[in-house]
């Protein structure tokens, strides 16, 4: 099982980024996926989740209305669209497949002017 995140970078407050996580080694279309983040000195926190067929999604309260999780099962990829970014969104973002308890290497998102 392998998860590879991409799409992080430096963005100004109020800006947008889209993260991608490409999965391999398992039947991607059968499993729910999650995005987490970890800011310096803080615990890893759940950002969003999506079920296997995109029929159910959920978000942490601080991300509701700003972030959107989606997936393309044909591409074995889950996305996190992040809008109206704030400095407090600065963190390493990780994707996760709970069924296998596997994590990607993470992608750094820095929100700063």
DSSP file (Angstrom, degrees, kcal/mol; ACC not computed):
  #  RESIDUE AA STRUCTURE BP1 BP2  ACC     N-H-->O    O-->H-N    N-H-->O    O-->H-N    TCO  KAPPA ALPHA  PHI   PSI    X-CA   Y-CA   Z-CA
    1    1 A X              0   0    0      0, 0.0     2,-0.4     0, 0.0    24,-0.2   0.000 360.0 360.0 360.0 128.2    0.0    0.0    0.0
    2    2 A X  E     -A   24   0A   0     22,-2.6    22,-2.0   100,-0.1     2,-0.4  -0.999 360.0-171.1-138.3 138.0    1.4    3.4   -1.0
    3    3 A X  E     -A   23   0A   0     -2,-0.4   102,-0.5   100,-0.3     2,-0.5  -0.997   5.1-170.2-127.3 129.3    0.0    6.9   -0.8
    4    4 A X  E     -A   22   0A   0     18,-2.1    18,-2.4    -2,-0.4     2,-0.2  -0.957   6.4-160.6-126.7 113.6    1.8    9.8   -2.4
    5    5 A X  E     +A   21   0A   0     -2,-0.5     2,-0.3    16,-0.2    16,-0.2  -0.593  17.2 162.9 -89.3 152.5    0.6   13.4   -1.7
    6    6 A X  E     +A   20   0A   0     14,-2.2    14,-2.7    -2,-0.2   101,-0.1  -0.966  37.8  70.9-155.6 168.6    1.4   16.4   -3.9
    7    7 A X        +     0   0    0     -2,-0.3    11,-0.3     1,-0.3    14,-0.1   0.371  60.6 132.9 104.0  -4.2    0.2   19.9   -4.5
    8    8 A X        +     0   0    0     12,-0.1     2,-0.3     9,-0.1    -1,-0.3  -0.153  21.9 121.1 -71.2 173.5    1.5   21.7   -1.4
    9    9 A X  E     -d  109   0B   0     99,-0.9   101,-2.8    98,-0.1     2,-0.5  -0.985  61.0 -46.9 162.9-167.6    3.3   24.9   -1.4
   10   10 A X  E     +d  110   0B   0     -2,-0.3     2,-0.3    99,-0.2   101,-0.2  -0.841  54.2 169.7 -98.6 129.5    3.4   28.5   -0.3
   11   11 A X  E     -d  111   0B   0     99,-2.7   101,-2.1    -2,-0.5     2,-0.1  -0.986  32.1-114.1-140.0 148.8    0.2   30.5   -0.7
   12   12 A X    >   -     0   0    0     -2,-0.3     3,-2.3    99,-0.2    73,-0.2  -0.447  49.9 -81.4 -78.1 154.1   -0.9   33.9    0.5
   13   13 A X  T 3  S+     0   0    0      1,-0.3    73,-0.2    -2,-0.1    -1,-0.1  -0.286 121.1  27.4 -53.5 137.5   -3.8   34.3    3.0
   14   14 A X  T 3  S+     0   0    0     71,-3.4    70,-0.6     1,-0.3    -1,-0.3   0.307 100.4 119.3  89.5  -8.8   -7.1   34.0    1.1
   15   15 A X    <   -     0   0    0     -3,-2.3    70,-2.3    70,-0.3     2,-0.3  -0.091  55.5-124.0 -82.7-175.9   -5.6   31.9   -1.6
   16   16 A X        +     0   0    0     67,-0.2     2,-0.3    68,-0.2    67,-0.2  -0.931  21.0 178.5-132.4 152.1   -6.4   28.4   -2.8
   17   17 A X  E     - B   0  82A   0     65,-2.1    65,-3.4    -2,-0.3     2,-0.5  -0.983  17.0-146.7-145.9 151.3   -4.5   25.1   -3.2
   18   18 A X  E     - B   0  81A   0     -2,-0.3     2,-0.3   -11,-0.3    63,-0.2  -0.980  15.4-159.1-121.5 120.7   -5.6   21.7   -4.4
   19   19 A X  E     - B   0  80A   0     61,-2.7    61,-2.2    -2,-0.5     2,-0.4  -0.699   5.1-159.4 -94.3 148.8   -3.8   18.7   -2.8
   20   20 A X  E     -AB   6  79A   0    -14,-2.7   -14,-2.2    -2,-0.3     2,-0.4  -0.949   9.0-167.9-126.1 149.0   -3.7   15.3   -4.5
   21   21 A X  E     -AB   5  78A   0     57,-2.0    57,-2.3    -2,-0.4     2,-0.5  -0.946   8.6-161.8-136.5 114.8   -3.1   11.8   -3.0
   22   22 A X  E     -AB   4  77A   0    -18,-2.4   -18,-2.1    -2,-0.4     2,-0.3  -0.851  11.8-157.7-101.4 129.6   -2.5    9.0   -5.4
   23   23 A X  E     +A    3   0A   0     53,-3.1     2,-0.3    -2,-0.5   -20,-0.2  -0.732  15.6 169.1-109.2 153.0   -2.9    5.5   -4.0
   24   24 A X  E     +A    2   0A   0    -22,-2.0   -22,-2.6    -2,-0.3     3,-0.1  -0.977  51.1  51.3-152.3 160.6   -1.6    2.1   -5.1
   25   25 A X  S    S+     0   0    0     -2,-0.3     2,-0.3   -24,-0.2   -22,-0.1   0.460 101.3  54.3  91.8   0.9   -1.3   -1.4   -3.8
   26   26 A X  S    S-     0   0    0    -24,-0.1     2,-1.7     5,-0.0    -1,-0.2  -0.964  99.7 -82.4-155.2 169.4   -5.0   -1.9   -2.9
   27   27 A X    >   -     0   0    0     -2,-0.3     3,-2.3     1,-0.2     4,-0.3  -0.588  45.0-171.9 -80.7  88.5   -8.4   -1.6   -4.4
   28   28 A X  G >  S+     0   0    0     -2,-1.7     3,-1.7     1,-0.3    -1,-0.2   0.832  76.5  61.5 -51.9 -42.2   -8.8    2.2   -4.0
   29   29 A X  G 3  S+     0   0    0      1,-0.3    -1,-0.3    44,-0.2    44,-0.1   0.548  99.5  57.8 -68.8  -5.7  -12.5    2.3   -5.1
   30   30 A X  G <  S+     0   0    0     -3,-2.3     2,-0.4     2,-0.1    -1,-0.3   0.496  98.8  67.4-100.0  -4.2  -13.5    0.0   -2.2
   31   31 A X  S <  S-     0   0    0     -3,-1.7     2,-0.1    -4,-0.3    -5,-0.0  -0.908  73.4-121.2-128.9 144.9  -12.2    2.1    0.7
   32   32 A X        -     0   0    0     -2,-0.4    67,-0.4    21,-0.1     2,-0.3  -0.402  30.9-151.6 -70.6 156.2  -12.8    5.4    2.4
   33   33 A X  E     -E   50   0B   0     17,-2.4    17,-2.4    64,-0.2     2,-0.3  -0.917   7.7-160.7-131.6 156.4  -10.1    7.9    2.5
   34   34 A X  E     -EF  49  96B   0     62,-2.4    62,-2.4    -2,-0.3     2,-0.4  -0.964  11.0-145.9-135.7 152.2   -9.1   10.7    4.9
   35   35 A X  E     +EF  48  95B   0     13,-2.7    12,-3.1    -2,-0.3    13,-1.7  -0.972  23.3 177.3-112.9 135.5   -7.0   13.9    4.9
   36   36 A X  E     -EF  46  94B   0     58,-3.1    58,-2.5    -2,-0.4     2,-0.3  -0.812  10.2-156.9-124.1 168.2   -5.2   14.9    8.1
   37   37 A X  E     -EF  45  93B   0      8,-2.3     8,-3.1    -2,-0.3     2,-0.4  -0.990   5.2-160.3-144.8 156.1   -2.8   17.7    8.9
   38   38 A X  E     - F   0  92B   0     54,-2.1    54,-2.3    -2,-0.3     2,-0.2  -0.944   8.0-161.0-139.5 116.1   -0.2   18.4   11.5
   39   39 A X    >   -     0   0    0      4,-0.4     3,-2.3    -2,-0.4    52,-0.1  -0.573  45.0 -76.0 -88.7 157.1    1.1   21.8   12.4
   40   40 A X  T 3  S+     0   0    0      1,-0.3    -1,-0.1    -2,-0.2     3,-0.1  -0.288 118.3   5.4 -55.0 128.7    4.4   22.4   14.2
   41   41 A X  T 3  S+     0   0    0      1,-0.3     2,-0.3    -3,-0.1    -1,-0.3   0.527 113.8 100.4  76.7   5.5    4.1   21.5   17.8
   42   42 A X  S <  S-     0   0    0     -3,-2.3    -1,-0.3     1,-0.0     2,-0.1  -0.807  75.5-100.8-121.8 163.2    0.6   20.2   17.5
   43   43 A X        -     0   0    0     -2,-0.3    -4,-0.4     1,-0.1     2,-0.2  -0.417  47.2 -92.6 -76.8 156.2   -1.1   16.8   17.2
   44   44 A X        -     0   0    0     -6,-0.2     2,-0.4    -2,-0.1    -6,-0.2  -0.483  49.2-163.3 -66.3 136.2   -2.2   15.4   13.9
   45   45 A X  E     -E   37   0B   0     -8,-3.1    -8,-2.3    -2,-0.2     2,-0.3  -0.941  22.4-107.6-128.7 148.5   -5.8   16.3   13.3
   46   46 A X  E     +E   36   0B   0     -2,-0.4   -10,-0.3   -10,-0.2     3,-0.1  -0.534  32.0 176.3 -71.8 132.8   -8.5   15.0   11.0
   47   47 A X  E     -     0   0B   0    -12,-3.1    13,-2.2     1,-0.4     2,-0.3   0.828  59.6 -24.7-100.6 -51.9   -9.3   17.5    8.1
   48   48 A X  E     -EG  35  59B   0    -13,-1.7   -13,-2.7    11,-0.2    -1,-0.4  -0.987  50.6-154.6-160.8 158.2  -11.9   15.6    6.0
   49   49 A X  E     -EG  34  58B   0      9,-2.0     9,-1.9    -2,-0.3     2,-0.3  -0.968   3.9-168.9-139.2 158.4  -13.1   12.1    5.0
   50   50 A X  E     -EG  33  57B   0    -17,-2.4   -17,-2.4    -2,-0.3     7,-0.2  -0.995  21.0-126.3-144.8 140.6  -14.8   10.6    2.1
   51   51 A X    >   -     0   0    0      5,-2.4     3,-1.3    -2,-0.3   -20,-0.1  -0.204  41.9 -86.0 -83.5-178.1  -16.4    7.2    1.7
   52   52 A X  T 3  S+     0   0    0      1,-0.3   -21,-0.2   -22,-0.2    -1,-0.1   0.775 125.1  30.4 -62.9 -30.7  -15.6    4.7   -1.1
   53   53 A X  T 3  S-     0   0    0    -23,-0.1    -1,-0.3     3,-0.0   -21,-0.1   0.147 110.8-106.7-117.5  19.4  -18.0    6.1   -3.7
   54   54 A X  S <  S+     0   0    0     -3,-1.3    -2,-0.1     2,-0.2     3,-0.1   0.609  85.6 123.7  67.2  13.7  -18.1    9.8   -2.7
   55   55 A X  S    S+     0   0    0      1,-0.2     2,-0.4    -5,-0.0    -1,-0.1   0.668  72.0  35.5 -77.5 -15.4  -21.6    9.3   -1.2
   56   56 A X        +     0   0    0      2,-0.0    -5,-2.4    -5,-0.0     2,-0.3  -0.992  64.4 169.1-142.7 130.7  -20.5   10.6    2.1
   57   57 A X  E     -G   50   0B   0     -2,-0.4     2,-0.3    -7,-0.2    -7,-0.2  -0.938   6.1-175.6-134.8 159.5  -18.1   13.3    3.1
   58   58 A X  E     -G   49   0B   0     -9,-1.9    -9,-2.0    -2,-0.3     2,-0.3  -0.992   4.5-160.9-155.1 157.6  -17.3   15.1    6.4
   59   59 A X  E     -G   48   0B   0     -2,-0.3   -11,-0.2   -11,-0.2     2,-0.1  -0.969  29.2-103.3-140.7 150.6  -15.1   17.9    7.6
   60   60 A X    >>  -     0   0    0    -13,-2.2     3,-2.0    -2,-0.3     4,-1.1  -0.449  46.2-109.2 -65.3 150.4  -13.6   19.3   10.8
   61   61 A X  G >4 S+     0   0    0      1,-0.3     3,-0.6     2,-0.2    -1,-0.1   0.850 116.7  55.5 -54.8 -39.7  -15.5   22.3   11.9
   62   62 A X  G 34 S+     0   0    0      1,-0.2    -1,-0.3     3,-0.0   -15,-0.0   0.634 111.2  45.6 -72.6 -11.9  -12.8   24.8   11.1
   63   63 A X  G X> S+     0   0    0     -3,-2.0     4,-2.4   -16,-0.2     3,-2.2   0.562  80.6 119.9-104.8 -12.6  -12.7   23.6    7.5
   64   64 A X  T << S+     0   0    0     -4,-1.1     4,-0.1    -3,-0.6    -3,-0.0  -0.293  84.4  11.6 -59.0 132.1  -16.4   23.5    6.7
   65   65 A X  T 34 S+     0   0    0      2,-0.4    -1,-0.3     1,-0.1     3,-0.1   0.247 126.8  60.4  86.2 -13.9  -17.2   25.7    3.9
   66   66 A X  T <4 S+     0   0    0     -3,-2.2    17,-2.0     1,-0.1     2,-0.3   0.719  98.5  50.5-112.2 -34.7  -13.6   26.3    2.9
   67   67 A X  E  <  -C   82   0A   0     -4,-2.4    -2,-0.4    15,-0.2     2,-0.4  -0.769  59.1-167.4-109.0 151.9  -12.3   22.8    2.1
   68   68 A X  E     -C   81   0A   0     13,-2.4    13,-3.1    -2,-0.3     2,-0.4  -0.975   6.2-156.3-140.3 125.7  -13.7   20.2   -0.2
   69   69 A X  E     +C   80   0A   0     -2,-0.4     2,-0.3    11,-0.2    11,-0.2  -0.799  23.4 158.6 -98.9 142.0  -12.7   16.5   -0.5
   70   70 A X  E     -C   79   0A   0      9,-1.6     9,-3.2    -2,-0.4     2,-0.3  -0.937  20.2-150.9-150.9 171.1  -13.3   14.5   -3.6
   71   71 A X  E     -C   78   0A   0     -2,-0.3     2,-0.5     7,-0.3     7,-0.2  -0.993  12.8-152.4-149.0 154.1  -12.0   11.4   -5.3
   72   72 A X  E >>> -C   77   0A   0      5,-2.9     5,-1.8    -2,-0.3     3,-1.2  -0.911  10.1-170.6-125.5 100.3  -11.6   10.0   -8.8
   73   73 A X  T 345S+     0   0    0     -2,-0.5     3,-0.4     1,-0.3   -44,-0.2   0.769  85.5  61.3 -67.1 -24.0  -11.7    6.2   -8.5
   74   74 A X  T 345S+     0   0    0      1,-0.2    -1,-0.3    -3,-0.1   -45,-0.0   0.777 113.5  36.7 -70.1 -24.7  -10.5    5.8  -12.1
   75   75 A X  T <45S-     0   0    0     -3,-1.2    -1,-0.2     2,-0.2    -2,-0.2   0.342 105.1-126.3-106.9   3.6   -7.3    7.6  -11.2
   76   76 A X  T  <5 +     0   0    0     -4,-0.5   -53,-3.1    -3,-0.4     2,-0.4   0.895  68.2 131.8  52.8  42.1   -6.9    6.1   -7.7
   77   77 A X  E   < -BC  22  72A   0     -5,-1.8    -5,-2.9   -55,-0.2     2,-0.4  -0.975  45.5-162.3-133.7 137.9   -6.7    9.7   -6.4
   78   78 A X  E     -BC  21  71A   0    -57,-2.3   -57,-2.0    -2,-0.4     2,-0.3  -0.937  18.1-156.9-114.7 143.3   -8.3   11.7   -3.6
   79   79 A X  E     -BC  20  70A   0     -9,-3.2    -9,-1.6    -2,-0.4     2,-0.4  -0.804  15.0-158.5-119.6 156.0   -8.2   15.5   -3.6
   80   80 A X  E     -BC  19  69A   0    -61,-2.2   -61,-2.7    -2,-0.3     2,-0.6  -0.892  10.7-162.0-134.7 107.0   -8.5   18.2   -1.1
   81   81 A X  E     -BC  18  68A   0    -13,-3.1   -13,-2.4    -2,-0.4     2,-0.5  -0.787  11.4-166.6 -86.8 123.1   -9.5   21.6   -2.5
   82   82 A X  E     +BC  17  67A   0    -65,-3.4   -65,-2.1    -2,-0.6     2,-0.3  -0.955   9.8 175.0-119.2 121.1   -8.6   24.3    0.0
   83   83 A X        +     0   0    0    -17,-2.0   -67,-0.2    -2,-0.5   -68,-0.2  -0.764  59.0  23.7-119.0 164.8  -10.0   27.8   -0.4
   84   84 A X  S    S-     0   0    0    -70,-0.6    -1,-0.2    -2,-0.3   -68,-0.2   0.898  84.1-160.1  48.6  48.4   -9.8   31.0    1.7
   85   85 A X        -     0   0    0    -70,-2.3   -71,-3.4    -3,-0.2     2,-0.3  -0.266   8.4-160.0 -66.7 145.6   -6.7   29.7    3.3
   86   86 A X    >   -     0   0    0    -73,-0.2     3,-2.3    -3,-0.1     4,-0.2  -0.829  32.9-108.6-120.9 157.5   -5.5   31.2    6.6
   87   87 A X  G >  S+     0   0    0     -2,-0.3     3,-1.8     1,-0.3    24,-0.4   0.845 118.2  63.1 -55.0 -32.8   -2.1   31.3    8.3
   88   88 A X  G 3  S+     0   0    0      1,-0.3    -1,-0.3   -49,-0.0   -49,-0.0   0.558  88.5  70.0 -72.4  -5.6   -3.4   28.7   10.8
   89   89 A X  G <  S+     0   0    0     -3,-2.3    -1,-0.3    22,-0.1     2,-0.2   0.507  70.0 121.1 -83.3  -5.4   -3.9   26.3    8.0
   90   90 A X    <   +     0   0    0     -3,-1.8     2,-0.3    -4,-0.2    20,-0.2  -0.431  41.1 107.2 -61.3 123.7   -0.1   26.0    7.7
   91   91 A X  E    S- H   0 109B   0     18,-1.9    18,-2.8    -2,-0.2     2,-0.5  -0.969  75.3 -81.5-177.3 170.3    0.7   22.3    8.3
   92   92 A X  E     -FH  38 108B   0    -54,-2.3   -54,-2.1    -2,-0.3     2,-0.5  -0.875  47.2-146.8 -90.1 128.4    1.9   19.1    6.7
   93   93 A X  E     -FH  37 107B   0     14,-2.9    14,-2.0    -2,-0.5     2,-0.4  -0.841  17.2-173.4-104.2 133.2   -1.1   17.5    5.1
   94   94 A X  E     -F   36   0B   0    -58,-2.5   -58,-3.1    -2,-0.5     2,-0.3  -0.929  16.2-143.1-124.0 144.3   -1.3   13.7    4.9
   95   95 A X  E     -F   35   0B   0     -2,-0.4     9,-1.6   -60,-0.2     2,-0.3  -0.779  22.5-170.0-101.6 159.2   -3.7   11.3    3.3
   96   96 A X  E     -FI  34 103B   0    -62,-2.4   -62,-2.4    -2,-0.3     2,-0.6  -1.000  25.8-151.8-149.8 140.2   -4.7    8.1    5.0
   97   97 A X  E >>> - I   0 102B   0      5,-1.6     3,-1.6    -2,-0.3     5,-1.2  -0.917  17.1-161.8-112.4 102.3   -6.5    4.9    4.2
   98   98 A X  T 345S+     0   0    0     -2,-0.6     3,-0.3     1,-0.3    -1,-0.1   0.815  83.3  64.8 -57.2 -34.3   -8.0    3.8    7.6
   99   99 A X  T 345S+     0   0    0    -67,-0.4    -1,-0.3     1,-0.3   -66,-0.1   0.816 118.0  26.7 -61.2 -28.9   -8.6    0.2    6.6
  100  100 A X  T <45S-     0   0    0     -3,-1.6    -1,-0.3     2,-0.1    -2,-0.2   0.432  99.7-131.2-109.7  -3.5   -4.8   -0.3    6.2
  101  101 A X  T  <5 +     0   0    0     -4,-1.1     2,-0.4    -3,-0.3    -3,-0.2   0.907  55.8 151.2  50.4  44.9   -3.6    2.4    8.7
  102  102 A X  E   < -I   97   0B   0     -5,-1.2    -5,-1.6  -100,-0.0     2,-0.3  -0.839  28.5-163.4-110.6 146.8   -1.3    3.6    6.0
  103  103 A X  E     -I   96   0B   0     -2,-0.4  -100,-0.3    -7,-0.2    -7,-0.2  -0.920  14.3-129.4-126.5 149.9    0.0    7.2    5.6
  104  104 A X        -     0   0    0     -9,-1.6  -100,-0.2    -2,-0.3     3,-0.1  -0.223  37.7-100.1 -80.7-176.4    1.6    9.1    2.8
  105  105 A X        -     0   0    0   -102,-0.5  -101,-0.1     1,-0.2   -11,-0.1   0.625  63.8-122.3 -82.6 -13.8    4.8   11.1    3.3
  106  106 A X        -     0   0    0    -11,-0.1     2,-0.4     1,-0.1   -12,-0.2   0.077  12.1-118.4  91.3 156.5    2.9   14.4    3.6
  107  107 A X  E     - H   0  93B   0    -14,-2.0   -14,-2.9  -101,-0.1     2,-0.3  -0.999  25.7-122.5-135.2 133.4    2.9   17.6    1.7
  108  108 A X  E     - H   0  92B   0     -2,-0.4   -99,-0.9   -16,-0.2     2,-0.5  -0.573  22.7-170.9 -81.8 130.5    3.7   21.0    3.2
  109  109 A X  E     -dH   9  91B   0    -18,-2.8   -18,-1.9    -2,-0.3     2,-0.5  -0.988   4.3-175.5-118.0 123.2    1.2   23.8    3.0
  110  110 A X  E     -d   10   0B   0   -101,-2.8   -99,-2.7    -2,-0.5     2,-0.7  -0.978   8.3-166.0-122.4 122.9    2.4   27.2    4.1
  111  111 A X  E     +d   11   0B   0     -2,-0.5     2,-0.3   -24,-0.4   -99,-0.2  -0.916  35.2 130.1-110.4 109.3    0.0   30.2    4.2
  112  112 A X              0   0    0   -101,-2.1    -2,-0.1    -2,-0.7   -26,-0.0  -0.994 360.0 360.0-158.7 148.4    1.9   33.4    4.6
  113  113 A X              0   0    0     -2,-0.3  -101,-0.1  -101,-0.2    -1,-0.1   0.421 360.0 360.0 -93.1 360.0    2.2   36.8    3.1
